[in-house]
Amino acid sequence: MMTPRKVKIVEVAPRDGLQNEKEFVPTETKIALVDRLAHAGIENVESTSFVSPKWVPQMSDAAAVLAGIERRPGTIYSVLTPNMRGFEGALEARADEIVIFGAASEAFSQKNINCSIAESIARFEPVAKATKDAGLRLRGSISCALGCPYQGKVAIDAVVDVVERMKALGCDEIDIADTIGVGTPARTREVMAAASKAFPRERLSGHFHDTYGQAIGNIYAALLEGIEIYHASVAGLGGCPYAKGATGNVATEDVVYMLNGLGIETGVDLDQLVEIGDWISRAIGKPSASRAGRALIAKKNAGVAACV
């Protein structure tokens, strides 16, 4: 199969990247991050989540973030909503896309949201219906599709089962997520090929964490299966608090650098992206996890560096 000529990047740093930061990131910084990413050409920005401030205090300013952003025409501003209360907040704040989430692993589902996979899907039925009734986009995210920290290997049939359940809810896109980053390119191709038989290939997306350094390889493997949508986090921000040992999402700079090298169009300005990664890393006091970002910033600051 030919690789796609164009790929959509879903930027998850404002939500997935920042949600577990211990120090509260100022609302103004979050707004600036969303705006800068959209200005760099990101067409889908996962901006915040409408969840309980008790469980995710970092996202307590969700309404203020959406009220403060400069909405660019054609940009999709997504939010995570686990229940109807969250949906109502998202609707009032004028979100463009509602994101619901389940897992392909029964063990992870129990540990993460304290219910079975079937129960989690049932909980999302009213949210899904309300989303479609409101004319909004609905996206479903499937955690632990390539492995689970509690049960280990996850059967491909289990992934396909959740894809079919998400499809029945009316999802416009479905994310296949390697939550703990244990996936390898061969397994990624198998999972994506199977998922593509249950849901339109062009509306599937890959969400890869880089725990074992496999994220870029997994994205390339998914490209070979014709997958056209990928999630990434500028500067490699984020991780999963429920997945022991899980490091951050794959860095957007690294993904775009690779796609540029393959001649695949993204519409994203890599230079701007690198600047954003450097800026947000400084803002939250963490080094960037993006290899391409660090290299390009160093090159810019020092001219062409000598190689040994």
N, C-alpha and C positions, 0 to 999 in steps of 0.2 A: 504493500500500500504506500502511496506517495504521502509525504508529510504535508501538512496544511500550508497554504501560501500565506495565511493570516491567522494570528492567534489573539484571543482576548485575554488580557491580564486582569484578574480580580485582585485588587490590593486590599490586604487584610490587616495591615499594621495598626490603623486607628482603633480597631476592635480587638482582634485576636493578638495583635502585637503588644498592646498596652494594658490589656485587662488584668494581668497579674503583677503589674508593677506595684511594689509595696508603697512607694512614695506617690502621693496623688499628683498626677500630671495636670497642670493647670488647664482649665477649659480653653483658654485662648491658644494654648499650644496645640491642643487637639484640633481645634478649628483650623488653625494655620496648616497643620499636617494634612488634613483632608483637602483644603484648598490648593496647597502646593502640589499634591499628588494629581488632582484633577487637571491642574494647569500643565503638568508634565505630559498629559495625554492619556492618563489612566481613565478608562471609560466606565469602570465599575469599582466604586470605593466602598468597602464594608466599613461604615463610619462609626458605629457604636452598637450598643445593645440595650434593650429595655428589659432589664432583669432586676431582681431584688437587690437594693443597695446593701442589704445585710450580707449577701453572698458575694457580690462583686462590687465593692465600694468604688472602684476605679471608674465604673460606668454610671455612677449616680447622676452625672450631668448630661445624660443622653439627650434630653429635650433641648438643653441649652446649646449643645453642640450642633444639632440640626437646625436650630433657630439662627445660629451665628454664621453658618457656612455661606459662601457665595456659590449659588447653584449654577453650574455651567450647563448650557443646553447640550443634550445628548449624553450626559453623565448619569449613571445609575447610582443612587445612594442607598446602600443596603443596611439593614439593621437585623440583629438577632432578637427573636422574640419567643420565649418558651411557653407562653400562655396567653389567654385572652386579655388579661390586664396589660401585659406587655404590648400586645397588638394594638390595643386602644391608644396607648401612649405613642406608639409608632405612627398610627394613622393621624393622630392629632398633630404630630410633628412633621407630617408630610414626607414620610419615607417612601422611596420608590419601589423597594423590594423587601419582602419579609423572608427571613431565613429561619427555618426550623431544623432541628438536628436529632438524629437517632444514631444507633450504632449497629455494626454488623456482628458484634460480640455480645452475647447475653451477659457475660461476666462484667464487661465494661459498662453496659447499660445499667446494671444493678448498682455498681460502684459510683457511676457518674450521676445518674438521675433517679436512683432508687426504685426502678421498676423494670419490668421485662421489655423486650423490643416491641412486642405486640401492644403492651400497655402504653408505651411511649408514642407509638403511631396513633393510637386511639385518642390520646390526649391532644394530639395536634389536629385532629379532624375539625374542631370548631375554628381553630386559627386558620387552617387552610381554606375552609369555606368562606370565612369572613374576608380573607385576603382576596380571593377570587371575586367575591361579591363587590368588593371595593375597587376592582379593576387594577389591582396591584400585581406585580410579579411575585411568584412564590419559588423559593429555592430550598431544596432539601440537602442536608449535609450528612454523610454517612461516616461516622468515626470508626477507626480501627478496621478498615477494610483490608489492610494488608498484614495485620497482626495485632495482638492484644497483650497488654502488660500482665494480665491476670490469667488468661487461658491459653496464651501462646498463639499457635496457628489458628487462623480464621478460614473456614471453608469458603470456597468461591460461591457455592450454592447459597450460603448464608448472605453473602453480599448481594447476589442477584435477588434474593427474596426481599431484602429491604429496598432495593431499587424498584422492584415491582410495587411494593407498598407505597413508596414515595410517588411513583407515577400515578397510582390510583388516587392520591390526594390532590393531583393536579399540578405537580411541580413543573415549572418551566425549565429549570436546570437542576441537575443532581450532582453533588460533589462526592467523588471517591477520595476519602481522606486516609492518608497514612499517618495517623495521629502520633505514633511513637517512632516513626522513621525507620522501621525495621524492613521495609519492603526493598526488593531488588528489582533490576530491570526485567528479568524473565518473569517474575511473579506479577509485576505491574502489567506487562503485556497480556498475561493470562486473564487477570481480573478485568482489565479494560475491554478485552475482546468479549468476555462473557457478559459484562454489563451492557455492552453495545447491542447485544441481541435482545435485551429487555427494554431498552430506552434509546431514543435517537442519539446516535454518536455525537452529532454536532451540538447537543445540549448536555453532554457529560463534561465534567471538569475534574482536573487532578489537583489535589491539595496535599503536598508532600513536605514532611519535616525532614531535617537533615541530621538527625541523631547519629547515624552511621555513615554520613557523607555520601549517601546514595541519591539525594533528591534530584540533582541535575541529571544523573543517569536515568532515573525513573521518569523524569519529564521527557527525555529523549525517547525512551521506550514507549511512552504514551503517544508521542508525536508519530511514531511509526505505526501506531494503531489508529491514527487519524483524529486524535483528540485535539480540540481547538481552543479549549479554555483552561487556564491555569491560575491557581491562587499563589500569591507570593506576598512577602512582607518586607518592606524597605528596611535595609540594614539587618535583615534576618531577625527582627524583633519577634518575641512571643514564644509560646510553648504551651504545654497542657499540664495544669496542676494535678490532674487525676492520673497522669501517666508517668510513673516513676522513671526518672532518667531521660525523659524526653527533652530535647533541646528545641531551639527555635525553628520557625518556619524557614523554608528556603528563601534566600534574599532576592528581592525583586531585581536588583542590579545584576546579580549573577545570571538570572533567567533571561533578562533582556539582552545581556551581553552574548549569551549563547545563541539566542534566537536571531540576533543581528548577524552573527557569524554564519548562520544557516541560511540567511537571506529570507527569513520569515518576518513578515510585517507585523508590527505591534501597535504602531501609532504612538509609541512612548519615546520621549526624548531622554536618552540615557544620561547625557550630561546633567540635565536637571535632576534626574533621579539620584545620581551620585551625590549631588549637592544636598538634596533632601535627606538622604541617608546620613550624611556627615552632620547636618544640622540637628536632626532629631536625636542622634546618638549623643551629641554634646548637650542637648537640652535635658536629657534624662540621666546624663552622667554615666553612660555605658559605651564601651567600644563597639564599633560596627562589626557585625558578624559577616559582612559581605566581603568576599575576597576581591571581586572585581571592583567594588566600591573603594576599598582601602587602596588597591593598586592604582586606580585612576586618580584618586585624590593625591596620593604621593607623587604621581607623575606630574600632576598639575602644579603642585607646590614646589617641586624641586627640578622641574624640567625633565629631560630624559635621563633616568638614572642608569648608572653603570651596572651591568650584569656580570656576575662572576661565574 
